[in-house]
Amino acid sequence: MRRVLKLPVIAWKTWANLIGLLVLGIVAVVLADVWWLKQNLPDFESIAEGPVPASRPILEHGGGKPPSSIEVWDPRPLSEIPEHLQNAVILSEDVRFWKHRGVDLAALGEAIQHNLDQGRLEVGGSTISQQTVKNLYFSFEKTFLRKWHELVFTLAMERSLSKDRILEIYLNIAQFGENTFGVAAATRRYYGTPLTMVTQLQAAELAATLPSPTRDNPATGTRLLEHRRDKVLRWLDGDFSPLPRTEPAVTTDTTGQPTTRPAATHAAGTGPAQATASTAAQPVSTVAGPTNKPGSGAQPVTAIASVPVSEPPASKDP
């Protein structure tokens, strides 16, 4: 006869004790994290206006303080940054920037699906708001805990800062190359021109630099950079109609009385076809959303985390 191995039967009280210990452990971890967040959540009201704060990489470059060289970092107010440069970055990094509350669930889902299809982690779904928080407060280690804290910080920041302020900070602290932070330092380094004189072609090239700034930038001139640049340039020329700002603008009707209407698309140039607008991210897919024409209903728009679905991952040549 075959001997049957009999395993000891664990009493139900033992199971109950084990489950109880597990629950207590989870509660302890949650409470510890809540305490950490309470102690470390920034006072975002303090950066809601005034000088642009330096990011962690900028401070590290300056030995704990902002670098004095304008060749490295030269923060400028949003009013001095050309709109076509703002639009190029939004189109490239976070096309639903004006609509979401800090997290773009659609872009995140698209990134997850792409990574599953490829069988490896190639892209993320971080928004401009999330990238701003990461640059200001976190290291670049890829851990679940860091992503969770980044999410909480992002949601808190979105409640305290206007979209214009978040965009202003991001454009001034994003990295555009080795020891080059912000759009002003980037235009000076790569083109030798003032920020206000940047062309649409140069704006597209700078936006195309963001996914991998130390490898693909105007100085290296890689094929992937050119591929991204040409995509962004087509968007700026009106091939796509991304989502407009949500803030209403005040105007007057034919009787001279003030009224409100949807704000004009934050675009460079004129006409409704002009375009507006992601730890390291590339392709996403196409979804439906409103155009910048009031009353036009739902139309196809390209949902872009940082580069379109037709673009190859950053690790590959186009």
N, C-alpha and C positions, 0 to 999 in steps of 0.2 A: 504493500500500500504506500501511496505517496504521502509523505508527511506534510501537513499544512502548517505553515508558520503562523502562529498566533501573535498578533501585536497587542501590546497592553492597551486596554481601553481607558482613555482619559476621562475622568469623572466630569460631569457637567459643571461642577463647582470650579474645577480647574480651568475649563474653557471660559467661564464667566470671569474668573480672575484675570486671565490673559487678555480678554477683550476689554475689561475695565482698565488694565494698565495701558493698553494701546490707546484707548480714548483719552486717558489722562495725559499721556505723552503728547498726543496731537493738540490737546487744549493748551498744554504748557508751551509748545512751539508757537502756536498762534498768539498766545498772550505775550510771549517774548518778542515776537515780530511786531505786534501792535505797539509795545513799549518802545522798540527801536525806532519805528516810524514816528512816534510822537516826539522822541528826542531829536530826530534828525531831519524831519520834514522842514525844508527851507521856508523862510518868510518871503514868499513870492511878491508880496506887496512892496517890499523894499527894492525890487528891480522892475517894478511896473513902469517906471519912468526914470529919466536921468541917464548917466553914462552906461554904456553897454558893459556888462560884467565879463571878465575874462574867463575862459573855459579852463578846465583842468590841464589839457595839453598846452595851452598858451602859458599858464602859470609854471608848468614844469619846464618849458623852454626858457622862461625868464628866471629860473632859479627861485621860484616861489612868489614872484611878483610879475606884473605885466611887463613885457619887453619894451624897451624904449625906442627901438628901431621901427620906423614906419614901414620898412621893407619886410618886416615880419608880421606886424599887426597894426592896423590903422583904422579903428572903428569909426564909422560914419552913420549919421542919422538916416532913417529910411527915405526921407525926402531928397537925399543926395544920391540915392541909388536909382539908376534909370529903371523905368517900369518894364522895359523889355528884358532887362536882366532879372528882375524879380519874377517875371512871368516864366522865363526860361528855367529857372531853378524850381519853381512850383510844378511846371509841366514835367520836369525830369524826376523830381523826388516825391511829389505828393499832390496829385492832381485834384483831390478832394479836400485840400487844405482848408478852404473857406467854409466847408460844410460840416466836417466832423468835429467832435469834441475832444480831440487829442489822439484818439485811436480810430483807425480806419479798419473796421472789421472785414469789409469786402476785400481790401488789399491783403489783409492778413490771411484770409481764407484762400485767396489766389496764390499767395506765396507758399502756403502749406501744400496745396494741391500740386504746384509745380515741383516742390521738393520731393513729394511722394512719387510723382511721375519719373523724376530723374534718379530716384533712389539715393539721394544724398542732399545735404544741406547746401543749397546754392544761393538762395535769396531769402530776404526777410521782408517784413511788411511794415517796417517802422515809418511813422509819419515824421514830418518836419518837427512837430512838437516833441515827439519822443527822442529824435536825434538831438534836439536842443537840450533836453534834460540830461541825456547821456553825456554830452560834451561838457556840460556845466558841473555835473555832480558825480559821475560814475567813471569807473575804469572801463576798459573795453573787454573784460573777461566775459565769456559767454556761459553764464550760469542761470538756472531757473530763478534763483533768489534775486539776482541782479535785475533780471527782466521784470520780475514782480514789483520790486521797489521802483524801477523806472516807470512802470505803468501807474503806480499810485502817485508818484511825483508829477507825472504828466497830467493826470486828471486834476490834481490840485493846482498846477500852473495854469491850466486852461480856465479855471474859475477866477483867477486873479489877474491874468494878463490879457490884453486885447490881442486879436490875431495879428494886427500890424506890429505890435511890440514883439511878439514871438518871432515873426518873420525878420524883423530888424535885428534881433539878437542872433538868430541863426545865420543870416547872411554875413554877420560880422565875426562869427567864431568858427564857422565851418572851415575845414582844412582844404586847401586847394593845391597842395604840393608840399615838398619837404620844407619845413619851417616857414610856411606861408599860410596865414590864417586871415579869413575875411576877404570880401570882394575887392576892397580898395588896395590891399597889399598885392592881391593876385593880378589885378589889371596893371599895376605899376611894374611888377616883376616880369610878366609875360609880354606886355605890349608897350610898356614905357609911356602910357597915357594916363591922364587923370580919370578917375572913376566916372565922372559925368560924361566923358567922351567915348565910352565903350560902345562899340558897334553891336548890331544884332548878331552878326557872325561870331564875334568875340564872346558875347553873352551866351550863345549856344555852346561854345567850346568850354567856357567855364562851368556851365551846368553839367556838361558831359564829363567833367573832371571828378565830380563829387563821389561817385561810387568807389573809385580806387585812386585817390589823389596823388599818392606818391609814385604810382606806376604809370597811370594814364593821365597825362596833363599836357598842356601846350608845349612844354619843353621837351618831353619825350616824344610827342607826336605819334603815338601808336595807332595801328589800324583800328583797334577797338574804340579809341577816343574819336577818331574821324567818323566811325560808324554811328556812335552815339550823337556826336555833334550834328551830323546831317539829319538825324531823326528829329532832334529838338528844333533845328532850323525849319524843318517842314511844319512842325506844330506852330511855330511862331508866325509862319507865313499863312496860317489859316487852314491847314489840313484837318485840324481837330477843333472842337468847340467844348472845352472843359467847363467845369462849373464856375459860376461867377461868385463874387462876394455876396454875403447874405445881408449886410447892413443896408437899410433903406436910405435913399438919397432924397433930399428935400428939393422940390422945384415948385413952379407955379403953374396954374392952369390958365386957360384963355382969359379968365376974368381977373387974373392977377392974384388969386388966392393961393396961399401955400398948400401944397399937397405932397404926398409921398409916392414914390415909385421904386421899383427894384433898382438898386445901384447899377450903374453901367459896368460891364465886364472890366475887370482890372487888366487892361490890355495896353500894349504898345501900339500906337497907330490908331486907325479909325475903322469903323465898319463892324458889323456883327460877326464877321468871320474871323476877326483877330483873336488869337488865343490868349488865355490866362492860365493862370493857375493860382518810395523808398526800400545792422546793423550793419550799411553795405547791403544793397538789394538790386535785383534786376527785373526779370520779366513778370508781367501780369497779363490778364486777359481783358476782353471787352465786355462792358456791362451797359445797362441802360440808365440814363439819368437825364436831368433837365438841361436844356441848352441855355445860352445866355440871352435868348429872345423871350421876353415876357409873353406868357400865354401860348407858347409853342408846344407845350406838352413834353412827354418823354421822348427823347431821341437817343440814338446810340452815342456814347462818349467813350473814349478810351480811358480805362482806369489804370493808372500808372503808379507803381510803387517807386520805381526809379528809372527804369527803362522799359520799352514795350516788349510784348510777347515775342515779336519777331527778332528781337536782338539776342545774340548769343550770350551766355553767362560771361561774367568778367574773367573767368579763368580760361576762356577759350578765345581763339582768334575768330573774327567774323568771317 
